[in-house]
Amino acid sequence: AAFFTACYDARKKLSKYRDMEAWLPSSVGINDLVLLEVTVTRWPCNQEGKMVYDKNCKLQRVTLGLEAVSLLFVGPELKPTTVEDTEDNSDYEF
């Protein structure tokens, strides 16, 4: 398997990939914000998940193909809080 290399630094400006600097995906931090470009492919399938050529089929399978990752913002190197870490859950209500 080959290493994934379509990673770009978009902190200054999100633009065409050829205009952005390369970025090492191993340097992503726990609070960093990244943009993922994916290709979504879906196809009809039977109960076993095998592709069928029936336009009336109700079941679908989906795959996501990772195309590129762009670093938008480097966050602080702090452990993110979770709902369990807080006594007041009012920030998490919608």
N, C-alpha and C positions, 0 to 999 in steps of 0.2 A: 504494500500500500504506500502511496505517496503522501508526503506532508501537504497539508492545506496551506497555500501561500497567498490566497486572495484576501489579504488583510491590509487595510489602509488607515492612515491617520487623517481623520476629518475634523480635528479640533479647530483648525484655522478656517477651513471652508470645505463644505461638502460639494464636490464637483466630480468631473469624470475621473475614473480610476487612474488613467495615465497621468493626470495632473496632481495626484496626491502621493505623498510619500508612503513607502511600505511601512508596515507596523507588525511587530512580533505578537502573535496571539498569546504566547506564553506570558506576556507581561500584563495581561488584563487583571485588574484588581477587583475586589469583591463589590465595590460600590461604583465601578466605572459604568458609563452608559455607552452601549454599542448598538449599532444599527445592523440588523441581519437582512441580507437580500437572499430570498429563497425562491425556488421554483416549485410550484404546487402542481402535481400531476394526479389526476383521478381517473379511474376506469371502472366499468361495471364488472361485478364478480358474482360467483355463486356462493352457496353457504359455506364452502370450504375455502373461500378466498381466492379461487382461481379465476382468471379473466374469462369472461364470456362475451360473445358477440350478439347480445340481445339488447336492442334499444329500449325494451320495456322492463329491463332489470331494475329492481328497486335497491339492491345493495351496491355499495361503492367502496373501493379501496383508495387510499390516498398516500402519496409519498411526498416528502419535503426534501428537496435537494439544496444544500447550502452552496450559494454562488459566491458571496462576498461578505466580509465583516468590516465595518467602519467604526473606528473609535471616535465618539462624539465628545465625551467629557470624562476626565479623570477625577473620580470621586475621592473623598478622604479615606485613609486607610484605617477606618474604624469598623468594629463589628456592627453590622446592622441590627437594629432592635427588632424584636419579634413581638407579636401580640402577647405571648406568654411572659415577656420581660417587663411589661408595663402593667401598672395597677389600674390605670385609667384607659379604657378602650375607646374613648370618644373620638379619637383621631381616625379610627377605622370604621366608623359608621357612615353609611351612605344615605 
